[in-house]
Amino acid sequence: MRALFKHHAGEGLKYDPNRPKPEPGPRDVLIRVRKAGICGTDKHIWEWDDWAAGRIPVGIVTGHEFVGVIEAVGSAVSNYRPGQRVSAEGHITAGKDYNSRTGNAHIASDTRIIGIDRDGCFGEYVVVPEENVWPVHPDIPDRVAAVLDPIGNAVHTVMAANVSAKSVLITGVGIIGLMAVTVAKAAGAGRIFATDVNPGRLALAKRLGAVEAFDVRQGDAWVKEVRKATRGEGADVLLEMSGAPSAFDLGFRALRGGATAAILGIPSKPITWNITEHVVFKGATVLGINGRKMFETWYQMEELLLSGRLELDEIITHEFPLEEFAEGFRTMISGEGIKVVLNVGE
């Protein structure tokens, strides 16, 4: 099969036109991939930063966001059949640890991730366990179904923070931050404030529903603006999507006492943060967000998509054939595009 794999401990990926086709085990499903999204994690693997060097095995087929059609099922699979259009939850667990058995499998201690710990979807075929398969509703197009994974990250973050009828500050409107803007609006948020360093993405955040979008390169006066707009108190909810150290400081300064903060952004290195001022004295509730709740988030995401209230057309900006993967990564990494999708097969 055609596939992209991590060919060496350095920058880039390599195209292999003759990668062996994977075989499903008894409880596995073999999926013929149609489209696959390029994620921020794939960027780290491409650039081979410290995280990737310490985590990614050389030789692995990368990628974890996709939509496809079931090609074959294992002998013990009973819920799926060839020909079904599906996506999949990329976090694979044995289902036996405490969190898996108490409704929190998304933070299971034995999690293995496709495209990171085992071969992923940047190839014509991918194998996933039956339990991880998600049938895609016929009214959801392939270009959207290919990126359910990051949409799910945004939905999980927004829903965990209970944004309905509340003022919401979103720090960082990259791909998932922009998705969080449209998800928060669809979920009934009050006024949405956004911050970033990219003027184009700030403008898009406003088109998606933010009432104000602040360029943090111009200083921290935006904190006072958010507080002024919220009766001098501060925003009700913070959705931290950037991982930028300044966002942890300034974002919490812009929150009212007793506010809720949901943190999806991951700093690239340990940060110094005044937890006494920002959390203890403020009485803030801080939520760590990892992936998608399995499968509560997926049901919520499907309902929001089918409602027609999520605006994704300006977020999913580019599609490239698999063979033009280098241009796809360049488009994504340079910021020329936002969400980039690779067209893998039919």
TASULZI-V16278 format. One line per field, one symbol per residue. psi: psi as a letter, one per 40 degrees, with the letter a starting at -180 (. if undefined). burial: I if it has 16 or more other ideal C-beta (glycine too) atoms within 10 Angstrom, else O. A space follows every 10 residues. Layout:
psi=???
burial=???
This chain:
psi=ihihiheiga iiiihhefhh hihiadeihh hhhdihihid ddddddefad dddedhhhei hahehiiahh diiideheei iiehhiaihe hhieeeiddd efefdefief hhhiedeiha efidiihiid dehhhhhdeh iddddefddd dddddddddd egehfihhhh hhfadddddd ddddddefib ihiiiaehdd dddddddeeh dihhheeeae ddddddddef fediidhhhh edehdddddd dddeiiieih hhhdihieii ihhgdddddd defihhhhhh bihhfddddd ddddddeeeh hededgdihi iddfdddddd dddeedichh hhhda.
burial=IIIIIIOOOO OOIOIOOOIO OIOIOOOIII IIIIIIIIII IIOIIIOIOO OIOOOIOOOI IIIIIIIIII IIIIOOIOOI OOOIIIIIII IIIOOOIOII OOOOIIIIOO IOIIIIIIII IIIIIIIIII IIIIOIOOOI OIIIIIIIII IIIIIIIIII IIIOOIIIII IIIIIIIIII IIIIIIIOII IIIIIIOIOO IIOIIOOIII OIIIOIOOOO OIIOOIIOII OOIIIIIIII IIIIOOIIII IIIIIIOOII IIIIIOOOOO OOOOOOOIIO OIOIOOIOIO IIIIIOIIOI IIOIIOOOOI IIOOIIIIII OIOOIOOIIO IIIOOOIIII IIIIIO
